[in-house]
Amino acid sequence: MSATGTTPEGARTEQEASRWVRRMFGQVAPRYDLANHLLSANVDKYWRNHTVARVASILDKPDTRILDLACGTGDLLIALERKAGRSLIGSDFCHPMLTGASAKLNRERLRSTLVESDALALPFPDASLDLITISFGYRNLANYRAGLVEMRRVLRPGGALAILEFTNPPNAAFAAVYNWYSCKVLPILGGVISGTREAYEYLPASVRKFPEAPELAEMMKDAGFPSVEWEYLTFGIAALHIGRITTG
């Protein structure tokens, strides 16, 4: 595996990495949505809608228990609840992000429950969930394998994990252009929009260090997801992985 977890500059331990990520997201929370939508030209909405469509068979079952992990300000959670037509669970370890999610849920008159918790120590019993989604949050975990093992712990037989995450584009020519944009332009624009350039310097650095999509699929299999399917989205800027647990 190319990395054990996220490694922000200056962080020497998993605990320091976790604290750095929590602090950084707390700083950008007030303008997080605006920055995401502008910097992605609203493509992030397509990625979320595609993820919802891919897990719709679980959402459509009325008795399934569903968690949106690292939910941030709640965009994917809201899309999931609208599809499911019932209350779900959203979890994040950054309180300002949950504050933003709570405000959006209230505006939309939605009912999902929000829980402040760490993805590496989830407050759920073994085999208690049917679906976990995590969009653009898995890359920020201080320990990737520990996160997968913890998510596997709380999923029931027949359950599924959907990871939507940035990745390195497989086409070398496109990757060169995208890397130039993400390293040179994104930090400037992100800094102007969000008020903190540091977060948008961390973003491309964290993607470069993150396991490639095929490697992530193997990591998921090793952590207890025997069936893993994945696909690149938007020229490989992002990838969606879905790992399923067999019932046998």
C-alpha positions, -999 to +999 in steps of 0.1 A: +000+000+000+014+034-009+001+052+022-012+043+056-033+074+058-034+111+051-002+129+058-007+167+061+026+187+062+040+187+097+019+159+110+041+132+125+015+108+139-020+096+131-033+117+160-017+148+147-030+141+112-065+137+125-063+170+145-050+188+115-078+176+092-104+185+118-090+220+123-087+226+085-123+215+078-135+236+107-119+267+091-134+262+056-168+250+068-186+284+064-178+286+027-172+250+019-203+245-003-196+276-024-160+266-030-169+231-039-196+240-064-175+268-081-142+250-082-158+218-097-182+237-120-210+218-102-197+185-114-197+174-078-235+173-079-233+148-108-209+127-088-232+126-058-263+119-080-245+090-097-236+076-063-272+077-052-283+059-084-257+032-078-270+024-043-307+029-051-315-007-046-306-005-010-322+029-005-355+017-019-358-010+008-378+005+037-360-015+065-324-007+057-302+013+080-279+038+062-250+059+073-234+087+053-199+089+068-178+120+068-210+138+057-196+173+058-223+198+052-247+171+042-250+173+004-248+136-002-269+128+029-297+151+016-296+134-018-297+100-002-326+109+021-346+123-008-342+091-027-350+069+003-379+090+015-370+085+051-346+096+078-310+083+076-278+089+096-250+114+089-218+114+108-187+137+108-159+144+133-158+181+125-185+200+145-187+231+122-194+209+093-223+192+112-236+227+121-238+234+084-255+201+077-280+207+104-290+241+089-294+226+054-315+197+067-337+222+085-341+244+054-351+213+034-374+200+061-356+167+061-352+144+091-319+126+090-300+123+123-266+138+127-239+122+149-205+137+157-181+108+156-147+096+143-147+072+113-120+052+130-142+045+160-178+045+150-205+045+177-225+017+162-228-020+172-213-048+150-234-057+120-259-029+125-259-010+092-269-020+056-251+007+037-223+032+043-215+060+019-185+083+022-179+110-004-145+128-005-138+119+031-121+086+030-089+102+016-087+123+048-086+094+073-055+090+094-054+053+087-070+039+055-070+002+065-083+009+100-112+029+084-121+000+061-120-025+089-142-003+111-167+002+083-167-035+077-174-042+114-206-022+115-220-036+082-244-065+081-240-095+058-253-084+024-244-048+032-224-024+011-198+004+013-197+031-014-166+053-015-166+083-038-132+099-039-108+119-059-081+099-077-053+104-102-065+104-138-052+074-157-046+093-190-011+108-188-019+138-210-051+148-191-034+141-158-006+166-166-032+193-173-053+185-143-023+184-120-012+218-132-046+232-125-049+215-091-014+225-079-011+260-094-046+274-099-068+256-074-050+269-043-053+305-054-090+302-063-098+281-033-080+305-010-099+335-024-133+318-021-128+300+012-105+324+030-078+298+036-053+287+009-039+260+031-069+237+026-066+239-012-029+232-011-036+201+010-063+189-015-040+181-045-012+169-022-035+144-005-048+132-039-013+126-052-005+105-021-037+086-022-038+050-035-047+046-071-082+033-079-072-003-086-051-004-054-080+009-033-102-019-047-076-044-035-074-027-001-112-031+002-110-068-006-083-073+020-104-056+046-133-079+042-152-068+011-149-098-012-169-082-041-156-048-052-166-029-083-153+005-093-154+031-121-137+063-130-158+094-133-152+126-154-119+114-171-107+099-139-108+129-117-129+108-092-137+072-088-166+054-072-159+021-054-187-002-041-177-031-019-203-057-010-204-083+018-216-117+009-245-132+029-230-167+031 
